[in-house]
Amino acid sequence: MLARAADRASNNLLLIAFFAAIAFMGLFDISGGLAADSWLTLLGGREILAHGLPHHDSLAILSHGRTWIDEQWLAQLFFYGLYKLGGFGLVLRANVLLYLAPLALCLVAARRRGASPICVLLVGLGLLFTGTFVRAQVLAELPFVLLVLLLVAESRRPSRRVFLAFPLLALWANLHGSVVVGALLTAALGAVELARSRRPAWRPLALLAVPWLCVLATPYGLELVDYYRGTIGNSQLATYITEWRSPTFLSVWGLPFFTLIFVAVFLCARLPRRLNGFELLALALTAGGGLLAVRSIIWFYYTAAILLPALLQEVLRARDTSRLPERDRLFRAGVAAAALGLLLVLLVRPMSSLAIRWPGGGTSAVSRVLREDPQAKVLGNDMYADWVLFTVPEARGRIAFDGRWEILSQAQLTEAMQFLFQRGADWDFGGRGYRLLVLDPKRDANLVTIFHGRRHWRVLYRNEHVIVLDRGRTR
């Protein structure tokens, strides 16, 4: 058994090194795994434990009383539960492992389809451009890969295992809204099978219909229709938020994405019968989703990482390294073992401090003012609002808005964005009635200059990432 493991390690050294490099990037500065969405995720979990599943908002001023459907409630409970068990260290380490698990499955699946390590690596490079910070979507990536692997296998050898897709989708529906991608792919397999069958059959019909029922298999039920209308059907989000926009070619997101699309088209045209109808449709659907929104590109990367390396192998005819001299194989196995050992060391080493990027002094200043002045309200940017809400209990219901853009009306979203970007005649609504401003001195440099230059405004706290401005108690 040990000899077999050494052989596999030596034959897959390139992929092990690639996997270790990605893990190293995630674990070396593990505190970098916290972002604005991370605080919203933890905040959502705490709200559910304290107040039950939300239906109307009571956290922010602009959205107070508006319908709040927390579709990713289970993911938020999961991460908050980790936080209660082991603090940020456990949350961040678990997040890296959750990110690595689907990546490992893709690499293994591509190798089993006959691709060489170099071909798997060339296609898998796209996965380097996916984010690894803590948020609900990370929990959706493993179900996506498992579902694609299941559907691909079923498209070639149908069996009853295909119905495992339904409980997987039902679980996913409570983790993240991207479950609609999984439902679409499952229905696509049903459509392909229905087109091939000479008469209607219950299996393809079930694959066409049941996935959409699974999407609604949450405590919210039919209320989710409004949630998806406020996200997928909200064209205003793309106006202000990069993740919801279509990628442009010469961007950090667009260049690798469009390059991989070109590779996919070339390989499928060169080997038109290598992929079956469902596999081609899966590539097309996930690529189309990525063309619509940057946030959906990741699903194409995963699908391509599973399906394309074997095609690239045939085109490039990459050398098979399974037969190597004994000395070379032992050396490679040793290097692979050393790489994996380094990961274990990084996984358990002490976490670097969060104090610089998320300084306790900033939130302490906010907390002190809110305790002393019951009328004081806070206006934070989209990066810091949920951080303040999570770390300052007094801010609940006294902050202008946070990162839950989908619950705002169009007028409210426009109002918030006009302030953040200083656009429109009435952009300065934040200067009226809000005592505290929590901003980024670099990203919000214009706002900092404007308000700091006004009479009565003073700096309560400042470091290179956060500035807290106070205009004093209103009379």
MARVO-852262 format. One record per residue (C-alpha): residue number from 1; x, y, z; residue in three letters. Coordinates in Angstrom, 2 decimals, padded with zeros to 5 digits. Layout:
# MARVO-852262
num/c1/c2/c3/residu
NUM/X/Y/Z/Ala
...
# end
This chain:
# MARVO-852262
num/c1/c2/c3/residu
1/000.00/000.00/000.00/Met
2/002.82/002.40/000.88/Leu
3/004.59/001.58/-002.39/Ala
4/001.39/002.22/-004.34/Arg
5/000.94/005.59/-002.61/Ala
6/004.54/006.50/-003.42/Ala
7/003.97/005.59/-007.08/Asp
8/000.87/007.75/-007.28/Arg
9/002.60/010.63/-005.58/Ala
10/005.58/010.45/-007.94/Ser
11/003.35/010.24/-011.02/Asn
12/001.28/013.24/-009.90/Asn
13/004.03/015.44/-008.49/Leu
14/003.12/018.35/-010.75/Leu
15/-000.49/018.34/-009.58/Leu
16/000.51/017.91/-005.95/Ile
17/002.83/020.90/-006.29/Ala
18/000.02/022.90/-007.92/Phe
19/-002.41/021.92/-005.18/Phe
20/000.17/022.71/-002.49/Ala
21/000.89/026.12/-004.06/Ala
22/-002.78/027.09/-003.98/Ile
23/-003.11/025.85/-000.41/Ala
24/000.06/027.71/000.54/Phe
25/-001.38/030.97/-000.77/Met
26/-004.52/030.44/001.28/Gly
27/-002.75/029.40/004.47/Leu
28/000.32/031.63/004.49/Phe
29/-001.66/034.77/005.33/Asp
30/-004.79/033.11/006.62/Ile
31/-006.18/036.31/008.13/Ser
32/-006.61/037.61/004.57/Gly
33/-009.58/035.25/004.27/Gly
34/-011.88/037.80/005.90/Leu
35/-013.73/040.25/003.66/Ala
36/-016.96/042.23/003.79/Ala
37/-019.06/039.16/002.90/Asp
38/-017.33/037.22/005.68/Ser
39/-018.70/039.55/008.35/Trp
40/-022.15/039.37/006.77/Leu
41/-021.95/035.56/006.87/Thr
42/-021.03/035.50/010.55/Leu
43/-023.59/038.19/011.34/Leu
44/-026.33/036.20/009.60/Gly
45/-025.53/033.11/011.64/Gly
46/-025.65/035.04/014.90/Arg
47/-028.96/036.65/013.96/Glu
48/-030.53/033.26/013.27/Ile
49/-029.41/031.84/016.60/Leu
50/-030.59/034.91/018.47/Ala
51/-033.82/035.73/016.64/His
52/-034.68/032.79/014.38/Gly
53/-034.90/032.83/010.59/Leu
54/-035.34/036.44/009.47/Pro
55/-038.30/037.59/007.40/His
56/-038.01/041.37/007.86/His
57/-034.92/043.47/008.40/Asp
58/-034.14/045.14/011.71/Ser
59/-030.38/045.62/011.30/Leu
60/-030.11/048.73/009.12/Ala
61/-031.95/052.02/008.83/Ile
62/-032.59/052.21/005.07/Leu
63/-033.84/048.63/004.85/Ser
64/-035.70/048.57/008.20/His
65/-038.92/046.58/007.89/Gly
66/-038.23/045.41/004.34/Arg
67/-038.51/041.73/003.49/Thr
68/-035.29/039.85/004.22/Trp
69/-035.10/036.29/002.93/Ile
70/-031.87/034.78/004.18/Asp
71/-031.59/032.07/001.54/Glu
72/-028.08/031.04/002.64/Gln
73/-029.09/030.61/006.27/Trp
74/-027.54/027.16/006.71/Leu
75/-024.12/028.26/005.46/Ala
76/-024.21/031.22/007.82/Gln
77/-025.14/028.99/010.75/Leu
78/-022.28/026.66/009.83/Phe
79/-019.63/029.38/009.80/Phe
80/-020.96/031.06/012.92/Tyr
81/-020.98/027.68/014.67/Gly
82/-017.30/027.28/013.76/Leu
83/-016.66/030.76/015.12/Tyr
84/-018.29/029.90/018.45/Lys
85/-016.29/026.67/018.65/Leu
86/-012.86/027.95/017.70/Gly
87/-012.94/031.64/016.85/Gly
88/-011.60/033.13/013.64/Phe
89/-008.76/030.61/013.50/Gly
90/-011.13/027.68/013.04/Leu
91/-013.35/029.59/010.61/Val
92/-010.45/030.59/008.37/Leu
93/-008.76/027.19/008.38/Arg
94/-012.01/025.37/007.67/Ala
95/-012.69/027.80/004.84/Asn
96/-009.37/026.96/003.17/Val
97/-010.10/023.24/003.45/Leu
98/-013.57/023.77/001.97/Leu
99/-011.99/025.61/-000.94/Tyr
100/-009.38/022.89/-001.49/Leu
101/-011.79/019.93/-001.42/Ala
102/-013.58/020.60/-004.76/Pro
103/-010.26/021.54/-006.34/Leu
104/-008.79/018.17/-005.35/Ala
105/-011.86/016.37/-006.72/Leu
106/-011.50/018.14/-010.07/Cys
107/-007.83/017.21/-010.36/Leu
108/-008.51/013.56/-009.51/Val
109/-011.51/013.36/-011.85/Ala
110/-009.54/014.85/-014.75/Ala
111/-006.73/012.35/-014.22/Arg
112/-009.19/009.46/-014.17/Arg
113/-010.58/010.63/-017.51/Arg
114/-007.13/010.01/-018.99/Gly
115/-005.47/013.43/-018.85/Ala
116/-001.79/013.82/-018.05/Ser
117/-000.73/016.01/-015.10/Pro
118/000.49/018.80/-017.39/Ile
119/-002.87/018.96/-019.22/Cys
120/-004.79/018.95/-015.96/Val
121/-002.58/021.77/-014.72/Leu
122/-002.95/023.89/-017.86/Leu
123/-006.75/023.81/-017.69/Val
124/-006.88/024.03/-013.89/Gly
125/-004.94/027.29/-013.82/Leu
126/-008.26/029.10/-014.10/Gly
127/-009.10/028.03/-010.56/Leu
128/-006.33/030.34/-009.33/Leu
129/-008.63/033.28/-010.14/Phe
130/-011.40/032.23/-007.76/Thr
131/-011.74/033.88/-004.37/Gly
132/-011.02/032.02/-001.15/Thr
133/-012.38/034.38/001.49/Phe
134/-015.05/033.26/003.95/Val
135/-018.54/033.41/002.53/Arg
136/-021.50/031.16/001.89/Ala
137/-020.51/030.43/-001.71/Gln
138/-017.50/028.41/-000.52/Val
139/-019.89/025.82/000.91/Leu
140/-021.66/025.60/-002.47/Ala
141/-018.54/024.71/-004.48/Glu
142/-018.20/021.14/-003.22/Leu
143/-021.89/020.29/-003.97/Pro
144/-021.41/021.76/-007.44/Phe
145/-018.40/019.57/-008.24/Val
146/-020.07/016.47/-006.78/Leu
147/-023.18/017.16/-008.86/Leu
148/-021.22/017.66/-012.08/Val
149/-019.29/014.44/-011.51/Leu
150/-022.55/012.59/-010.85/Leu
151/-024.32/014.00/-013.91/Leu
152/-021.35/013.37/-016.19/Val
153/-021.18/009.74/-015.04/Ala
154/-024.94/009.35/-015.50/Glu
155/-024.82/010.87/-018.97/Ser
156/-022.59/007.95/-020.01/Arg
157/-023.93/005.11/-017.88/Arg
158/-027.44/005.81/-016.57/Pro
159/-028.33/004.34/-013.19/Ser
160/-030.48/005.04/-010.19/Arg
161/-027.63/007.01/-008.63/Arg
162/-028.79/010.01/-010.63/Val
163/-031.51/010.59/-008.04/Phe
164/-028.83/011.44/-005.49/Leu
165/-028.86/014.78/-007.29/Ala
166/-032.16/015.68/-005.63/Phe
167/-031.07/015.57/-001.95/Pro
168/-027.81/017.21/-002.96/Leu
169/-029.73/020.07/-004.57/Leu
170/-032.05/020.34/-001.56/Ala
171/-029.06/020.72/000.76/Leu
172/-027.41/023.20/-001.60/Trp
173/-030.63/025.24/-001.74/Ala
174/-030.14/026.10/001.93/Asn
175/-026.49/027.04/001.48/Leu
176/-026.36/029.43/-001.46/His
177/-028.43/030.81/-004.32/Gly
178/-026.12/029.27/-006.91/Ser
179/-028.24/026.12/-006.51/Val
180/-030.10/027.38/-009.59/Val
181/-026.98/026.51/-011.62/Val
182/-027.10/022.97/-010.27/Gly
183/-030.82/022.71/-011.00/Ala
184/-030.23/023.96/-014.54/Leu
185/-027.51/021.36/-015.18/Leu
186/-029.67/018.55/-013.78/Thr
187/-032.57/019.65/-015.97/Ala
188/-030.17/019.81/-018.91/Ala
189/-029.36/016.13/-018.47/Leu
190/-033.09/015.43/-018.42/Gly
191/-033.55/017.43/-021.63/Ala
192/-030.74/015.54/-023.37/Val
193/-032.16/012.18/-022.31/Glu
194/-035.68/013.21/-023.35/Leu
195/-034.42/014.27/-026.78/Ala
196/-032.74/010.88/-027.23/Arg
197/-035.70/008.79/-026.09/Ser
198/-038.33/007.70/-028.58/Arg
199/-041.14/008.16/-026.11/Arg
200/-041.54/010.16/-022.86/Pro
201/-039.92/008.40/-019.92/Ala
202/-040.29/009.10/-016.23/Trp
203/-036.53/009.48/-015.58/Arg
204/-035.84/012.45/-017.93/Pro
205/-039.14/014.05/-016.93/Leu
206/-038.16/013.79/-013.27/Ala
207/-034.75/015.30/-014.04/Leu
208/-036.47/018.18/-015.82/Leu
209/-038.99/019.02/-013.10/Ala
210/-037.81/017.89/-009.65/Val
211/-034.62/020.04/-009.47/Pro
212/-036.73/023.21/-009.42/Trp
213/-038.76/021.85/-006.53/Leu
214/-035.48/021.16/-004.74/Cys
215/-034.52/024.82/-005.16/Val
216/-037.59/025.69/-003.07/Leu
217/-036.90/023.02/-000.44/Ala
218/-036.03/025.52/002.30/Thr
219/-037.90/026.98/005.27/Pro
220/-038.86/029.90/003.02/Tyr
221/-040.55/027.83/000.33/Gly
222/-042.24/029.93/-002.34/Leu
223/-040.94/033.13/-000.73/Glu
224/-037.66/032.33/-002.49/Leu
225/-039.22/033.42/-005.77/Val
226/-039.01/037.01/-004.52/Asp
227/-035.43/036.44/-003.39/Tyr
228/-034.30/035.29/-006.83/Tyr
229/-036.25/038.09/-008.44/Arg
230/-034.33/040.54/-006.24/Gly
231/-030.95/039.04/-007.14/Thr
232/-030.88/037.31/-010.53/Ile
233/-033.64/039.53/-011.87/Gly
234/-032.24/042.79/-010.47/Asn
235/-030.39/044.54/-013.29/Ser
236/-029.51/047.43/-010.99/Gln
237/-026.99/045.28/-009.09/Leu
238/-024.81/045.06/-012.19/Ala
239/-024.76/048.85/-012.43/Thr
240/-022.90/049.25/-009.16/Tyr
241/-021.40/045.89/-008.11/Ile
242/-018.55/044.30/-010.08/Thr
243/-019.50/040.71/-009.24/Glu
244/-022.86/041.14/-010.92/Trp
245/-021.45/042.66/-014.13/Arg
246/-020.50/040.86/-017.32/Ser
247/-016.72/040.36/-017.49/Pro
248/-014.68/042.50/-019.85/Thr
249/-011.89/040.88/-021.85/Phe
250/-008.98/042.95/-020.55/Leu
251/-009.73/042.54/-016.86/Ser
252/-008.27/040.34/-014.15/Val
253/-011.46/038.23/-014.30/Trp
254/-012.11/038.40/-018.03/Gly
255/-008.75/037.52/-019.56/Leu
256/-008.37/034.00/-018.09/Pro
257/-012.10/033.35/-018.54/Phe
258/-012.25/034.27/-022.22/Phe
259/-008.97/032.44/-022.84/Thr
260/-010.43/029.26/-021.37/Leu
261/-013.60/029.69/-023.44/Ile
262/-011.43/029.91/-026.56/Phe
263/-009.56/026.74/-025.50/Val
264/-012.87/024.95/-024.87/Ala
265/-014.28/025.90/-028.27/Val
266/-011.06/024.87/-030.02/Phe
267/-010.88/021.49/-028.27/Leu
268/-014.55/020.67/-028.80/Cys
269/-014.28/021.60/-032.48/Ala
270/-011.08/019.60/-032.90/Arg
271/-012.55/016.53/-031.18/Leu
272/-016.29/016.88/-031.82/Pro
273/-017.25/013.39/-030.62/Arg
274/-015.06/013.22/-027.53/Arg
275/-017.72/014.84/-025.29/Leu
276/-021.34/013.76/-025.26/Asn
277/-024.34/016.03/-025.56/Gly
278/-024.74/016.70/-021.87/Phe
279/-021.04/017.47/-021.35/Glu
280/-021.10/019.98/-024.21/Leu
281/-024.27/021.52/-022.80/Leu
282/-022.73/021.75/-019.31/Ala
283/-019.76/023.67/-020.72/Leu
284/-022.04/025.96/-022.73/Ala
285/-024.41/026.69/-019.84/Leu
286/-021.67/027.45/-017.31/Thr
287/-019.78/029.56/-019.85/Ala
288/-022.99/031.46/-020.58/Gly
289/-023.49/032.10/-016.87/Gly
290/-019.96/033.48/-016.66/Gly
291/-020.64/035.78/-019.59/Leu
292/-023.63/037.21/-017.72/Leu
293/-021.90/037.84/-014.37/Ala
294/-018.37/037.70/-012.97/Val
295/-019.61/035.85/-009.90/Arg
296/-020.69/032.89/-012.08/Ser
297/-017.33/032.36/-013.81/Ile
298/-016.22/029.91/-011.13/Ile
299/-018.78/027.30/-012.22/Trp
300/-017.29/027.25/-015.72/Phe
301/-013.79/026.87/-014.29/Tyr
302/-014.81/023.80/-012.32/Tyr
303/-016.68/022.25/-015.25/Thr
304/-013.78/022.89/-017.63/Ala
305/-011.26/021.50/-015.13/Ala
306/-013.16/018.19/-015.16/Ile
307/-014.00/017.87/-018.86/Leu
308/-011.29/019.58/-020.91/Leu
309/-007.92/018.14/-019.76/Pro
310/-008.56/014.77/-021.44/Ala
311/-009.26/016.54/-024.73/Leu
312/-006.13/018.62/-024.37/Leu
313/-004.22/015.40/-023.71/Gln
314/-005.32/014.00/-027.07/Glu
315/-004.43/017.19/-028.93/Val
316/-001.03/017.73/-027.33/Leu
317/-000.24/014.03/-026.91/Arg
318/001.55/014.86/-023.65/Ala
319/004.17/012.36/-022.50/Arg
320/003.05/009.73/-020.01/Asp
321/005.26/009.80/-016.91/Thr
322/003.87/006.67/-015.29/Ser
323/007.04/004.73/-016.12/Arg
324/009.98/006.43/-014.49/Leu
325/013.34/005.21/-013.21/Pro
326/013.10/003.99/-009.63/Glu
327/015.41/006.75/-008.36/Arg
328/013.34/009.44/-010.07/Asp
329/010.11/008.03/-008.68/Arg
330/011.44/007.99/-005.13/Leu
331/012.65/011.56/-005.47/Phe
332/009.28/012.74/-006.75/Arg
333/007.43/010.89/-004.00/Ala
334/009.68/012.53/-001.41/Gly
335/009.04/015.99/-002.84/Val
336/005.28/015.36/-002.85/Ala
337/005.39/014.17/000.77/Ala
338/007.38/017.27/001.74/Ala
339/004.83/019.56/000.03/Ala
340/001.92/017.94/001.86/Leu
341/003.86/018.05/005.13/Gly
342/004.39/021.78/004.66/Leu
343/000.63/022.20/004.29/Leu
344/000.03/020.46/007.59/Leu
345/002.53/022.78/009.27/Val
346/000.83/025.85/007.79/Leu
347/-002.58/024.53/008.78/Leu
348/-001.75/024.35/012.49/Val
349/000.60/027.31/012.84/Arg
350/-000.63/030.37/014.79/Pro
351/-002.80/032.73/012.79/Met
352/-001.48/036.17/011.94/Ser
353/-003.23/039.06/013.67/Ser
354/-006.44/040.59/012.34/Leu
355/-005.78/043.84/014.17/Ala
356/-004.26/045.77/011.26/Ile
357/-006.92/045.04/008.66/Arg
358/-009.81/044.93/011.13/Trp
359/-008.64/047.06/014.07/Pro
360/-010.42/046.71/017.39/Gly
361/-009.63/050.35/018.11/Gly
362/-011.96/051.44/015.31/Gly
363/-014.95/049.45/016.49/Thr
364/-014.22/050.40/020.12/Ser
365/-014.48/054.05/019.15/Ala
366/-017.81/053.42/017.44/Val
367/-019.11/051.43/020.41/Ser
368/-018.14/054.13/022.90/Arg
369/-020.01/056.86/021.01/Val
370/-023.13/054.73/020.51/Leu
371/-023.25/053.92/024.23/Arg
372/-022.83/057.55/025.25/Glu
373/-025.29/058.98/022.69/Asp
374/-028.52/056.95/022.23/Pro
375/-029.42/059.12/019.21/Gln
376/-026.18/058.56/017.36/Ala
377/-026.30/056.73/014.03/Lys
378/-023.52/055.23/011.91/Val
379/-022.81/055.45/008.19/Leu
380/-020.26/052.87/007.05/Gly
381/-019.12/051.97/003.58/Asn
382/-020.06/048.64/002.02/Asp
383/-016.81/047.05/003.25/Met
384/-017.13/047.93/006.94/Tyr
385/-020.86/048.09/007.67/Ala
386/-021.28/044.39/008.50/Asp
387/-017.98/044.38/010.41/Trp
388/-019.38/047.14/012.61/Val
389/-022.71/045.33/012.99/Leu
390/-020.97/042.10/014.03/Phe
391/-018.48/043.59/016.46/Thr
392/-020.55/046.47/017.90/Val
393/-023.87/045.20/019.31/Pro
394/-025.05/048.80/019.85/Glu
395/-024.99/049.38/016.07/Ala
396/-027.95/047.07/015.47/Arg
397/-030.71/049.14/013.88/Gly
398/-028.54/052.29/013.94/Arg
399/-026.42/051.85/010.81/Ile
400/-027.46/053.27/007.45/Ala
401/-027.07/050.17/005.27/Phe
402/-024.91/047.08/004.89/Asp
403/-023.99/044.58/002.18/Gly
404/-027.45/043.05/001.68/Arg
405/-028.12/045.05/-001.47/Trp
406/-030.89/042.72/-002.67/Glu
407/-033.26/043.79/000.12/Ile
408/-033.08/047.49/-000.78/Leu
409/-035.55/049.11/-003.12/Ser
410/-034.15/050.58/-006.33/Gln
411/-034.40/054.08/-004.87/Ala
412/-032.62/053.03/-001.67/Gln
413/-029.84/051.24/-003.55/Leu
414/-029.35/054.29/-005.75/Thr
415/-029.24/056.51/-002.66/Glu
416/-026.57/054.37/-001.01/Ala
417/-024.43/054.15/-004.14/Met
418/-024.69/057.85/-004.84/Gln
419/-023.17/058.48/-001.43/Phe
420/-020.37/055.94/-001.86/Leu
421/-019.42/057.30/-005.30/Phe
422/-020.43/060.95/-004.69/Gln
423/-022.75/060.99/-007.68/Arg
424/-025.97/062.86/-008.19/Gly
425/-027.26/066.10/-006.75/Ala
426/-028.37/064.52/-003.47/Asp
427/-025.39/062.23/-002.82/Trp
428/-024.66/063.86/000.55/Asp
429/-027.62/062.27/002.38/Phe
430/-025.07/060.63/004.67/Gly
431/-024.03/063.96/006.07/Gly
432/-027.49/064.51/007.50/Arg
433/-028.42/062.76/010.72/Gly
434/-025.42/060.46/010.98/Tyr
435/-022.91/061.16/013.69/Arg
436/-020.27/058.57/012.75/Leu
437/-018.63/057.69/009.45/Leu
438/-016.60/054.48/009.06/Val
439/-014.58/054.59/005.85/Leu
440/-011.46/053.34/004.11/Asp
441/-008.96/056.24/003.93/Pro
442/-007.61/054.99/000.57/Lys
443/-010.66/053.71/-001.27/Arg
444/-012.90/056.49/000.15/Asp
445/-010.26/059.20/-000.04/Ala
446/-012.67/061.74/-001.57/Asn
447/-015.28/061.20/001.14/Leu
448/-012.65/061.43/003.87/Val
449/-011.35/064.70/002.44/Thr
450/-014.84/066.18/002.11/Ile
451/-016.07/065.35/005.61/Phe
452/-012.79/065.84/007.45/His
453/-012.62/069.31/005.97/Gly
454/-016.01/070.28/007.33/Arg
455/-016.53/072.09/010.58/Arg
456/-017.17/069.98/013.70/His
457/-015.98/066.70/012.13/Trp
458/-012.99/065.11/013.87/Arg
459/-011.05/061.86/013.64/Val
460/-011.83/059.38/016.41/Leu
461/-009.63/056.62/015.06/Tyr
462/-007.39/056.08/012.05/Arg
463/-004.96/053.53/010.67/Asn
464/-003.97/052.69/007.10/Glu
465/-007.21/050.78/006.48/His
466/-009.93/052.37/008.62/Val
467/-010.92/055.87/009.62/Ile
468/-013.76/056.75/012.03/Val
469/-015.05/060.32/011.79/Leu
470/-017.31/061.92/014.42/Asp
471/-019.23/065.16/014.04/Arg
472/-020.23/065.30/017.69/Gly
473/-023.55/065.18/019.45/Arg
474/-026.37/066.99/017.62/Thr
475/-028.40/069.49/019.56/Arg
# end
